Every structure is written in C-alpha cells, then in structure tokens.
Amino acid sequence: MIAYIIDYKKSIIYKRLLLVYEQMHYIV
C-alpha cells in the first residue's frame, strides 16, 4: 500500500514535469 502511494506521487510529479517541459518548448 505504501509503495502504491509513492508511485502515485511520482506519477503526479512526472506529469507536472512534462507540462513544464512542454511549456518551455512553446516559449523557446
């Protein structure tokens, strides 16, 4: 159960990083 929560948090961080990465591409 704990590992599942950690994976869930990692996925949220990963998606947020992807959004930032895409926005940087639009700016550049």
TORDRENPA-682710 format. One record per atom (N, C-alpha, C): x, y, z; residue number from 1; residue in three letters. Coordinates in steps of 0.1 Angstrom, whole numbers, plus 5000, padded with zeros to 4 digits. Layout:
% residues N
     xx     yy     zz   pos   code
      X      Y      Z   NUM    ala
...
END
This chain:
% residues 28
     xx     yy     zz   pos   code
   5008   4988   5000     1    met
   5000   5000   5000     1    met
   5009   5013   5000     1    met
   5019   5012   5008     2    ile
   5028   5024   5009     2    ile
   5035   5026   4995     2    ile
   5040   5015   4989     3    ala
   5046   5016   4976     3    ala
   5037   5022   4966     3    ala
   5024   5019   4967     4    tyr
   5014   5024   4957     4    tyr
   5013   5039   4959     4    tyr
   5013   5044   4971     5    ile
   5012   5058   4973     5    ile
   5024   5065   4968     5    ile
   5036   5059   4970     6    ile
   5048   5065   4964     6    ile
   5047   5066   4949     6    ile
   5043   5055   4943     7    asp
   5042   5055   4928     7    asp
   5032   5066   4923     7    asp
   5021   5068   4931     8    tyr
   5011   5078   4928     8    tyr
   5017   5092   4928     8    tyr
   5024   5095   4939     9    lys
   5030   5108   4940     9    lys
   5041   5110   4929     9    lys
   5048   5099   4925    10    lys
   5058   5101   4915    10    lys
   5051   5104   4901    10    lys
   5040   5097   4899    11    ser
   5033   5100   4886    11    ser
   5028   5114   4885    11    ser
   5024   5120   4897    12    ile
   5019   5133   4897    12    ile
   5031   5143   4894    12    ile
   5042   5140   4900    13    ile
   5054   5149   4898    13    ile
   5058   5147   4883    13    ile
   5058   5135   4878    14    tyr
   5062   5133   4864    14    tyr
   5053   5140   4854    14    tyr
   5040   5140   4857    15    lys
   5031   5147   4848    15    lys
   5033   5162   4848    15    lys
   5036   5167   4860    16    arg
   5038   5181   4862    16    arg
   5051   5185   4855    16    arg
   5061   5177   4856    17    leu
   5074   5180   4849    17    leu
   5072   5180   4833    17    leu
   5063   5171   4829    18    leu
   5060   5170   4814    18    leu
   5054   5183   4810    18    leu
   5044   5188   4818    19    leu
   5037   5200   4815    19    leu
   5047   5212   4814    19    leu
   5056   5213   4824    20    val
   5066   5224   4824    20    val
   5075   5223   4811    20    val
   5079   5210   4808    21    tyr
   5088   5208   4797    21    tyr
   5081   5212   4784    21    tyr
   5068   5209   4782    22    glu
   5061   5213   4770    22    glu
   5060   5228   4769    22    glu
   5057   5235   4781    23    gln
   5056   5249   4781    23    gln
   5069   5256   4777    23    gln
   5080   5250   4782    24    met
   5093   5256   4778    24    met
   5095   5255   4763    24    met
   5091   5244   4757    25    his
   5092   5242   4742    25    his
   5084   5253   4735    25    his
   5072   5256   4740    26    tyr
   5064   5266   4734    26    tyr
   5071   5280   4735    26    tyr
   5077   5283   4746    27    ile
   5084   5296   4748    27    ile
   5096   5297   4739    27    ile
   5104   5286   4738    28    val
   5116   5286   4730    28    val
   5112   5283   4716    28    val
END
